[in-house]
Amino acid sequence: METAKPQYSNQTDSEIGGEAVDAAVEAVNEARALALLLRSPRLTVSQVLELLDLGDREFRALVAEHANIRHLLELRRQGALPDAPPTERVCPTCEERYIPYGGARFCSDTCARLASVPGRLPDRAVLPQRD
């Protein structure tokens, strides 16, 4: 009868421990991303799962593990998710009002390029009129 030979790898114990830490960090980040996307009333749960490439089993495990995700799902079920209205900003380059997309600081690419050139802007930039 043959005995099983131990499997050896080229990894040290610290590298194997590092993989466990990476997996734990990835799991935390995945739960945070799921909670963040579930806050959006514009996305369905199916779209969120597709964006995060989560399977049903992984999703159920995250829901069982995290109370905040369960709470968000309950709010979605009740239709009680708060819908934050968009806020207007004033473009620091041309001083026009705009509704930013994401974290946009300027109303257009032109304003962003003008702002990146030092000493280029007068008190108020004169930009071509948009249609």
C-alpha positions as CSV (number, residue, x, y, z in Angstrom):
1,M,0.0,0.0,0.0
2,E,1.4,3.4,-1.0
3,T,1.3,6.3,1.3
4,A,0.4,9.7,0.0
5,K,3.3,12.0,-0.5
6,P,3.0,15.5,0.9
7,Q,2.4,18.3,-1.6
8,Y,5.1,20.9,-1.5
9,S,4.9,24.4,-3.0
10,N,7.3,27.1,-3.5
11,Q,5.4,29.5,-1.3
12,T,6.5,30.4,2.2
13,D,4.1,30.6,5.1
14,S,4.1,34.4,5.0
15,E,3.0,34.3,1.3
16,I,0.2,31.9,2.1
17,G,-0.9,34.1,5.0
18,G,-0.8,37.1,2.7
19,E,-3.2,35.4,0.3
20,A,-5.6,34.9,3.3
21,V,-5.3,38.6,4.1
22,D,-5.9,39.5,0.5
23,A,-9.0,37.3,0.4
24,A,-10.4,38.9,3.6
25,V,-9.8,42.4,2.2
26,E,-11.5,41.5,-1.0
27,A,-14.5,40.1,0.9
28,V,-14.8,43.4,2.9
29,N,-14.5,45.5,-0.3
30,E,-17.1,43.3,-2.0
31,A,-19.5,43.9,0.8
32,R,-18.9,47.6,0.8
33,A,-19.4,47.8,-3.0
34,L,-22.6,45.8,-2.7
35,A,-24.0,48.1,0.0
36,L,-23.0,51.1,-2.0
37,L,-24.7,49.9,-5.2
38,L,-27.8,48.7,-3.4
39,R,-28.4,52.3,-2.2
40,S,-29.2,53.4,-5.7
41,P,-32.9,53.1,-6.5
42,R,-32.0,53.3,-10.2
43,L,-30.3,49.9,-10.2
44,T,-32.1,46.6,-9.8
45,V,-30.6,43.9,-7.6
46,S,-30.0,41.8,-10.7
47,Q,-28.0,44.7,-12.2
48,V,-26.0,45.1,-9.0
49,L,-25.1,41.4,-8.9
50,E,-24.1,41.5,-12.6
51,L,-21.9,44.6,-12.0
52,L,-20.1,42.9,-9.2
53,D,-20.1,39.5,-10.9
54,L,-21.7,37.9,-7.8
55,G,-23.4,34.6,-7.9
56,D,-26.6,33.7,-6.0
57,R,-24.6,31.7,-3.3
58,E,-22.1,34.5,-2.8
59,F,-24.9,37.1,-2.6
60,R,-26.9,35.1,0.0
61,A,-23.7,34.6,2.1
62,L,-23.1,38.4,2.1
63,V,-26.7,39.1,3.0
64,A,-26.5,36.6,5.9
65,E,-23.3,38.1,7.1
66,H,-24.0,41.8,6.9
67,A,-26.9,43.5,8.7
68,N,-26.6,46.7,6.7
69,I,-27.1,44.8,3.4
70,R,-30.2,43.1,4.9
71,H,-31.5,46.5,5.9
72,L,-30.9,48.0,2.4
73,L,-32.7,45.1,0.8
74,E,-35.7,45.6,3.2
75,L,-35.8,49.3,2.3
76,R,-35.8,48.4,-1.4
77,R,-38.6,45.9,-0.8
78,Q,-40.7,48.6,0.9
79,G,-39.8,51.2,-1.7
80,A,-38.4,53.4,1.0
81,L,-34.9,54.1,-0.3
82,P,-34.2,57.8,-0.2
83,D,-33.7,59.3,-3.7
84,A,-31.1,62.0,-3.3
85,P,-31.9,64.8,-5.8
86,P,-29.0,66.1,-7.9
87,T,-27.3,69.2,-6.6
88,E,-26.2,72.1,-8.8
89,R,-22.7,73.4,-8.7
90,V,-21.0,76.4,-10.1
91,C,-18.1,75.8,-12.5
92,P,-15.0,77.4,-11.0
93,T,-13.8,78.2,-14.6
94,C,-16.8,79.8,-16.4
95,E,-19.1,80.2,-13.4
96,E,-22.0,78.5,-15.1
97,R,-24.3,76.3,-13.1
98,Y,-24.2,72.6,-13.9
99,I,-25.2,69.2,-12.5
100,P,-22.1,67.2,-12.0
101,Y,-21.7,63.6,-13.1
102,G,-19.9,61.7,-10.4
103,G,-17.2,63.9,-8.9
104,A,-16.8,66.2,-11.8
105,R,-15.4,69.6,-10.7
106,F,-16.0,71.4,-14.0
107,C,-19.0,71.7,-16.3
108,S,-17.0,70.5,-19.4
109,D,-13.7,69.1,-20.6
110,T,-12.9,72.6,-22.0
111,C,-13.2,74.1,-18.5
112,A,-11.1,71.4,-17.0
113,R,-8.4,71.9,-19.6
114,L,-8.4,75.7,-19.1
115,A,-8.2,75.3,-15.3
116,S,-5.2,73.0,-15.7
117,V,-3.1,75.7,-17.4
118,P,-1.5,77.9,-14.7
119,G,-2.1,81.7,-15.1
120,R,-4.3,81.1,-18.1
121,L,-7.6,82.2,-16.7
122,P,-8.7,85.8,-16.2
123,D,-11.2,86.6,-13.5
124,R,-13.9,85.1,-15.6
125,A,-13.1,82.9,-18.6
126,V,-14.8,83.6,-21.9
127,L,-15.9,80.4,-23.4
128,P,-17.8,79.6,-26.6
129,Q,-21.5,79.4,-26.2
130,R,-22.9,75.9,-26.1
131,D,-26.1,74.9,-28.0
